[in-house]
């Protein structure tokens, strides 16, 4: 059975978009618009995670965090905040969430976090391993890349960079896009830092593949070319 995710939002359109992405990943999203309903579902043991759409002025996250704490459920349910522009970030910190993402966000960042926090639905190899070529495969659940069946040693940032490049092979990603995908929210990262990590990733892949598969587009960014 897939993992149930409770999404707390007043925005039906945003929920439908997010629900589609989560269903494709194997999760079971459920929409609620009242914080007490989310806590009740968690109390019944049917919520692997609660994802809160945090809008400016909303008390939903605070109410849910308080409800989980009062019922001694905070340690058993993953609480995720999707923070809209101009939302009070201090309130997010006070809620002691497990993870927060500033909107807009690349969907793969949320999925990557959920895989690590609550597991890949069904824990089936067919869902965990995403083949990218006859030589390379992405293991999202274990956060690793396999080349000809053997794991490649990559840092977490290098893994996230490669994951982004591989999931849309051939497309050129700007440095700003890669910073938004691979580094923590609100972290200050210089474009040169991206170049350094891409250089390390390029050398790691070249050692196992015997060729350079990362393409540099001057003044634009990077792409990966997998045959």
C-alpha positions as CSV (number, residue, x, y, z in Angstrom):
1,X,0.0,0.0,0.0
2,X,1.3,3.5,-0.8
3,X,2.1,6.0,1.8
4,X,-0.6,8.5,2.6
5,X,0.3,12.2,2.5
6,X,-2.0,14.8,4.0
7,X,-1.9,18.1,2.2
8,X,-3.2,21.1,4.0
9,X,-4.2,23.9,1.6
10,X,-6.9,26.4,0.7
11,X,-5.8,26.4,-2.9
12,X,-7.5,23.6,-4.8
13,X,-5.6,24.3,-8.0
14,X,-2.2,24.0,-6.3
15,X,-3.3,20.8,-4.6
16,X,-4.4,19.2,-7.8
17,X,-1.0,20.0,-9.4
18,X,0.9,18.7,-6.4
19,X,-1.3,15.6,-6.0
20,X,-0.7,14.6,-9.6
21,X,3.1,14.7,-9.0
22,X,2.8,12.7,-5.7
23,X,0.5,10.1,-7.2
24,X,2.9,9.6,-10.1
25,X,5.6,8.9,-7.5
26,X,3.3,6.3,-5.8
27,X,2.0,8.3,-2.8
28,X,-1.6,8.7,-1.8
29,X,-2.3,12.5,-1.3
30,X,-5.4,13.6,0.7
31,X,-6.5,17.2,0.8
32,X,-7.8,18.8,4.0
33,X,-8.4,22.5,4.7
34,X,-8.8,22.4,8.5
35,X,-5.7,21.8,10.6
36,X,-7.6,19.6,13.1
37,X,-8.5,17.2,10.3
38,X,-4.8,16.7,9.5
39,X,-4.0,16.0,13.2
40,X,-6.9,13.6,13.4
41,X,-5.7,11.6,10.5
42,X,-2.2,11.5,12.0
43,X,-3.7,10.3,15.3
44,X,-5.3,7.4,13.5
45,X,-1.9,6.4,12.3
46,X,-2.7,6.9,8.6
47,X,-0.4,9.9,7.8
48,X,3.2,9.3,6.8
49,X,3.6,13.0,6.4
50,X,1.7,16.3,6.6
51,X,2.5,18.9,3.9
52,X,1.3,22.4,4.7
53,X,0.8,25.1,2.1
54,X,2.0,28.1,4.2
55,X,0.4,31.3,3.0
56,X,1.0,34.8,4.5
57,X,-1.1,35.2,7.7
58,X,-2.1,31.6,7.9
59,X,-2.1,29.8,11.3
60,X,-2.5,26.3,9.8
61,X,1.1,25.3,10.4
62,X,1.2,26.5,13.9
63,X,-2.1,24.8,14.8
64,X,-1.0,21.5,13.3
65,X,2.4,21.6,15.1
66,X,0.7,22.4,18.4
67,X,-1.9,19.6,17.8
68,X,0.8,17.0,17.0
69,X,2.8,18.0,20.1
70,X,-0.2,17.9,22.4
71,X,-1.0,14.3,21.2
72,X,2.6,13.2,21.3
73,X,2.6,12.6,17.6
74,X,5.4,15.0,16.5
75,X,8.1,12.3,16.3
76,X,6.0,9.9,14.3
77,X,4.8,12.2,11.5
78,X,7.0,14.1,9.1
79,X,5.9,17.7,8.9
80,X,6.8,19.6,5.7
81,X,6.2,23.3,5.0
82,X,5.8,24.7,1.5
83,X,6.5,28.4,2.1
84,X,4.8,31.0,-0.1
85,X,6.4,34.4,-0.8
86,X,5.9,36.9,2.0
87,X,5.0,34.1,4.5
88,X,6.4,34.7,8.0
89,X,9.6,32.6,8.0
90,X,10.0,33.0,11.7
91,X,6.7,31.2,12.2
92,X,8.0,28.3,10.2
93,X,11.0,28.0,12.4
94,X,8.9,28.1,15.6
95,X,6.8,25.2,14.3
96,X,9.8,23.0,14.3
97,X,9.1,21.5,10.9
98,X,11.1,18.6,9.6
99,X,11.8,20.4,6.3
100,X,10.7,23.5,4.5
101,X,10.7,24.5,0.9
102,X,10.3,28.0,-0.5
103,X,7.8,28.2,-3.4
104,X,8.2,28.0,-6.3
105,X,10.3,24.8,-5.9
106,X,11.5,22.1,-8.3
107,X,9.2,19.0,-7.6
108,X,12.2,16.7,-7.6
109,X,13.5,18.4,-4.4
110,X,10.3,17.5,-2.5
111,X,10.3,14.0,-3.9
112,X,13.9,13.5,-3.1
113,X,13.3,14.6,0.5
114,X,10.2,12.4,0.9
115,X,12.0,9.3,-0.5
116,X,14.7,9.8,2.2
117,X,12.3,10.7,5.1
118,X,9.4,8.3,4.7
119,X,10.7,5.9,2.0
120,X,9.9,5.2,-1.6
121,X,6.4,3.8,-2.0
122,X,6.3,0.1,-2.0
123,X,10.1,0.0,-1.8
124,X,10.2,-1.8,-5.2
125,X,13.3,-1.7,-7.3
126,X,11.2,-1.0,-10.4
127,X,10.2,2.3,-8.8
128,X,13.5,3.1,-7.1
129,X,15.7,2.7,-10.1
130,X,15.2,5.1,-13.0
131,X,17.3,4.1,-16.0
132,X,18.8,7.0,-17.8
133,X,20.8,5.1,-20.4
134,X,22.1,1.6,-21.0
135,X,25.0,2.4,-18.6
136,X,23.6,4.7,-15.9
137,X,20.6,4.5,-13.5
138,X,19.4,6.7,-10.7
139,X,18.5,5.1,-7.4
140,X,16.3,7.8,-5.8
141,X,15.5,5.8,-2.7
142,X,19.2,5.3,-1.8
143,X,20.3,8.6,-3.3
144,X,22.9,7.1,-5.5
145,X,23.9,6.7,-9.1
146,X,24.8,3.3,-10.6
147,X,27.1,3.0,-13.6
148,X,27.0,-0.5,-15.1
149,X,25.5,-1.7,-11.8
150,X,28.3,-0.2,-9.6
151,X,27.6,2.8,-7.3
152,X,29.5,6.1,-8.0
153,X,30.7,7.9,-4.9
154,X,29.1,11.4,-5.0
155,X,28.4,14.0,-2.3
156,X,24.8,15.0,-1.6
157,X,25.1,18.1,-3.7
158,X,26.7,16.3,-6.6
159,X,23.9,13.7,-6.5
160,X,21.3,16.4,-6.6
161,X,23.1,18.1,-9.5
162,X,23.3,14.9,-11.5
163,X,19.7,14.0,-10.7
164,X,18.5,17.3,-12.1
165,X,20.7,17.0,-15.2
166,X,19.7,13.4,-15.8
167,X,16.0,13.8,-15.4
168,X,16.0,16.2,-18.3
169,X,19.0,15.1,-20.3
170,X,20.1,17.4,-23.1
171,X,18.5,20.5,-21.6
172,X,20.9,23.3,-20.5
173,X,20.4,24.2,-16.8
174,X,21.5,27.7,-15.8
175,X,23.7,28.0,-12.7
176,X,20.8,29.8,-10.9
177,X,18.5,26.8,-11.6
178,X,21.1,24.3,-10.3
179,X,21.6,26.4,-7.1
180,X,17.9,26.3,-6.5
181,X,17.8,22.5,-6.9
182,X,21.0,21.3,-5.2
183,X,21.6,23.7,-2.3
184,X,19.5,24.4,0.8
185,X,16.8,27.1,0.7
186,X,18.1,30.6,1.4
187,X,21.7,29.5,1.2
188,X,24.0,32.1,-0.5
189,X,25.9,30.3,-3.3
190,X,28.1,31.9,-5.8
191,X,28.0,30.8,-9.4
192,X,31.7,29.8,-9.1
193,X,30.7,27.3,-6.5
194,X,28.4,25.5,-9.0
195,X,31.4,25.3,-11.4
196,X,33.5,23.7,-8.7
197,X,30.9,21.0,-7.9
198,X,30.2,20.3,-11.6
199,X,33.9,19.9,-12.1
200,X,34.0,17.2,-9.4
201,X,31.0,15.5,-10.8
202,X,32.4,15.6,-14.3
203,X,35.7,13.9,-13.1
204,X,33.8,11.3,-11.1
205,X,31.7,10.3,-14.1
206,X,34.6,10.4,-16.5
207,X,36.5,7.9,-14.3
208,X,33.8,5.3,-14.6
209,X,32.4,6.0,-18.0
210,X,35.7,6.7,-19.8
211,X,34.3,9.9,-21.4
212,X,33.0,13.3,-20.5
213,X,29.2,13.4,-20.6
214,X,28.6,16.9,-19.0
215,X,28.5,19.7,-21.6
216,X,29.4,23.3,-20.7
217,X,27.5,26.0,-22.5
218,X,29.6,29.2,-22.1
219,X,27.8,32.0,-20.2
220,X,24.7,29.8,-19.9
221,X,25.1,26.7,-17.8
222,X,25.4,22.9,-18.1
223,X,23.7,19.9,-19.7
224,X,24.3,16.2,-19.7
225,X,24.5,14.2,-22.9
226,X,23.7,10.5,-22.3
227,X,23.6,8.0,-25.2
